[in-house]
Amino acid sequence: MFLITTLLAATLSTLSSGVSAAPAAVWTPPVIEPHAGAVWVIGQYYNITWGTDDPPDQITDYYGHAILAKGGIQNWDNLLASNFVLLDGWVTVQCPDVEPADDYAIVLFGDSGDIGPQFTIASS
Ligand SMILES: *[C@@H]1O[C@H](CO)[C@@H](O)[C@H](O)[C@H]1NC(C)=O
């Protein structure tokens, strides 16, 4: 349900930006941490951080969602955090118990999704 709602919202904002005289600004804050090559250990707590330097005048989505992607594919089963304030620039999450690998990345959603650099998840 959450996925459908988000997709619908994204689709609607894409459609409306083509016809509206004052299109809603799309803000996709860039993921800073975890940086490329960072290592997260399952069960430990980490901060996801992102840039807040350049928000649009009218922010249409104050709240963010962070999802774990593997090999560039986001997996909504691994929703790490939701409904945090995007302007804060960081949120603390617990590293989920997933298969250890070096091709994980964070997808940060505001109005739209922004995928961060690839990092490693290791077993404890
Ligand atoms: C996350 O960042 C906040 C604010 O800088 C800090 O107080 C906190 O200790 C950090 N947590 C982790 C797990 O790094």
The ligand as a MOL file (V3000), in Angstrom:
LIG
                    3D

  0  0  0     0  0            999 V3000
M  V30 BEGIN CTAB
M  V30 COUNTS 14 14 0 0 0
M  V30 BEGIN ATOM
M  V30 1 C 24.0500 10.7460 14.5090 0
M  V30 2 O 24.2090 12.1390 14.4220 0
M  V30 3 C 23.8180 12.8320 15.6000 0
M  V30 4 C 23.8930 14.3190 15.3220 0
M  V30 5 O 25.1270 14.6620 14.7810 0
M  V30 6 C 24.7150 12.3830 16.7470 0
M  V30 7 O 24.3150 13.0240 17.9260 0
M  V30 8 C 24.6150 10.8800 16.9160 0
M  V30 9 O 25.5320 10.4410 17.9020 0
M  V30 10 C 24.9230 10.1700 15.6100 0
M  V30 11 N 24.6630 8.7540 15.7660 0
M  V30 12 C 25.4490 7.8160 15.2310 0
M  V30 13 C 25.0040 6.4120 15.4180 0
M  V30 14 O 26.4660 8.0930 14.6080 0
M  V30 END ATOM
M  V30 BEGIN BOND
M  V30 1 1 1 2
M  V30 2 1 1 10
M  V30 3 1 2 3
M  V30 4 1 3 4
M  V30 5 1 3 6
M  V30 6 1 4 5
M  V30 7 1 6 7
M  V30 8 1 6 8
M  V30 9 1 8 9
M  V30 10 1 8 10
M  V30 11 1 10 11
M  V30 12 1 11 12
M  V30 13 1 12 13
M  V30 14 2 12 14
M  V30 END BOND
M  V30 END CTAB
M  END
